[in-house]
Amino acid sequence: MSENLPFTPDTLARRWHCSSETIRQMVKRGDLRGFRVGRMFRIPYIEVMEHERCKSTLDDCAVDSASIGQIHQEDDGVISLRHAPERKQNQKPVRAT
């Protein structure tokens, strides 16, 4: 019966291998249903199961990760990444005083 208890952001973060702040932001954005008990967030067990069923790990990684290059898929099914050149930061000229 204890497995059907609501998750805290910390316990769900450990399960999903992310930060508890990520879980809180998902609840605030409405990506994940949750409720408050005083100042604390709780995420219903059934909501976690539904979210895991609907979302694959690959989909979550693609949304959450940043890409610095372009993905090219060749006809034979091979995917290769091309590294984008690094941006140079603008350096302000040093003023003589």
N, C-alpha and C positions, 0 to 999 in steps of 0.2 A: 504494500500500500504506500510505502514511503516514496516509491518511484513516481507517483502521480502528484507529488507536492510541487508547488510552483518553484521555478528557478530564481535565484538571485542573479544579478549581473555577474558577480564573481564566479559562481558555479557554472553558469552558461558560457562565460568567457573561457574557462578551463576546458569545457567540452568542445567548444568550437575553435580553440587555439587562437584566441584574439584577446584584446584588452577589454576590461569591464566597461571602460568609457565607450568603446565601439558599440557594445550592447545597449548602453544608455542612449546613445545617439540614434540607434536603430529604433528604439521605442519612441523617442521624441519625434523622429521623422515620420513615424507611422509604418515603417517597414516591418515592424514586429509588434504585435499587440502585447501590452503589459498594463499593469495597474500599480498604483501607489498604496503603500501602507505607511501612513505618516510621511516621512521623507524618503522612504526606501522604495525602490522599484521591485516588482515581482513579475515574472513572465510565466503564464500558465503552461503546465506540462504539455497539454494538448496543442497549444500554439507552437511550441518548440518542435513537436513531432510533425505538425503540418508544414512548418517552415522547412524542416530537413527533407521532408518528402517532396516538396515542390522545387526546392533549390538544390542543385548539385554543387559539389565543392568546386568543380571547374567553373561554373557560372559565377560564383561568389569571388573567386580569385580573379577572373577577368575583369570584373567591375571594380574591385578594390585595388588592383595593381596599376601602376603607371608604366607606360611604355615610353622608352626614349628612342625607339627605332621603328622601322616599318616592317611588317610581316609580309613575306612573299610566299605564296603557295604555288609550287610548280606543278605541271601536269601529272607527274608521277606520284603525287600525294606527299612529297617532301616539303616541309615547311622550313624556311630559312629566315633568320633575322639579320637585318642589316643595321649596323650600329650608326646612329646619327652622330654627327660631329658635335663635340662639346661646345657649349656657348662660352664665349669669353665675357667676363664681367667688365662693365665699363669702369675704367679707372679715372678718377678725377685728377686733374693736374695739380701738382703741388704748387701752392702760391709762395712766392718769396716775400718775406716781411721785412 
